[in-house]
């Protein structure tokens, strides 16, 4: 059965979204270093244009089908059967919009924060945006891998050039963790390519049946890449270091989009390609998810650095996402996907908020704050909303995602549901305690006289504030996009696959030859 719907628009919208930021980066490449203000405005204009051009994806999307839409396909390297093949479905479309929105916020928050190599910084932001969109749109494994790895380069530079005192250590650690996992995935892609008749068409590959022991081996090969990106316990240790040393824009990209790519990989590849292995590995994945939820939450209680606390909270919150995905039921999967979006909104907002106050005090230590609500009441109000969303208060976006995940977790495994609910309680504890220490308590002399948020900073946070309540009050406006795709994915996972064995070593030898 055909799995695509050709482009509903008269122009190649996805290619436009991918290559418009690249065009902007090329424009900046030829700009003089002295044109800093012009550089910022060009980057902002390109980012806003990319976001506005992504809106027709939503207004023209057919929610009734699981098929890929806005598809573009051209032969690229015919000798290897490699195509430029892109499209979106009800799962990936949400993260394209998130990527385009995050790009605008990163440009705005960096307006005064980046003082050196301004041109190069905004080039890196634009190239990162293009790679992010490309990852979520790719329907050819070769193209997907190009975008997957291409994102490493500008992120490596953003952390390594504009990061904190220990940026080199954090950058190398981030690069090595992600590279090793990606190489394992590359081997898995090559094995699929050879076994499936030398095709890299992702949709075609998901229609085939693979031997059980081959699925198990490939599941763990892909797991190596996706688990690092999520990041799952115990391969999460690069994330706190990267967040701590990255500039605010780098932390926002990491939290809002980059770590979603790991969970997206499980949804797009691991579940439909290896359904037997996914079902077999469900207990292990649920256990790792619960460990991440509890471990990340407990570690947050002992943090003294604002960024590290939010970074470890990401480990806990992404544990909810993987729990929902591997619950393998509609509530869990839809809750997991929605929570990916929610986490991008809320954690991105929290890192933006930390960046706002860091620009004034140049300190991330919680002990250096206290009584901040007295001097920055508007900032305190924004931070309170994002804090309540992070702990899952009803009517905020965090509630519906966690509710669906815990419901799906209970359905899959009662203990997983109980322990996940415990993580919610601990999460409320460390976030409210953080808010108390920073905004109330005795007024710290270091915050006396700090100016409240200006217009640019307020505009940066308003879109995320709107999303917090929009998703919280009317979640179906986002859930409705994914219903058909999730149902199709569940049918694929529950489809019995081949249980015969295959010689993996022999398949790998074909690669060498």
Secondary structure, 3 states (H helix, E strand, C coil): CCCEEECCCCCCHHHHHHHHHHHHHHHHHCCCCCCHHHHHHHHHHHHHHHHHHHHHHHHCCCCCCCCEEEEEEEEEEHHHCEEEEEEECCCHHHHHHHHHHHHHHHHHHCCCCCCCCHHHHHHHHHHHHHHHHHHHHECEHHHHHHHHHHHHHHHHHHHHHHCCCCHHHHHHHHHHHHHHHHHHHHHHHHHHHHHCCCCCEHHHHCCCCCCHHHHHHHHHHHHHHHHHHHCCCCCCHHHHHHHHHCCHHHHHHHHHHHCHHHHHHHHHHHHHHCHHHHHHHHHHHHHHHHHHHHHHHHHHCCCCEHHHHHHHHHHHHHHHHHHHHHCCCHHHHHHHHHHHHHHHHHHHHHHHHHHHHHHHHCCCEHHHCCCHHHHCHHHHHHHHHHHHHHCCCCCCHHHHHHHHHHHHHHHHCHHHHHHHHHHHHHHHHHHHHHHHHHHCCCCCHHHCCCCCCCHHHHHHHHHHHHHHHHHHHCCHHHHHHHHHHHHHHHHHHCCCCCCCCCCHHHHHHHHHC
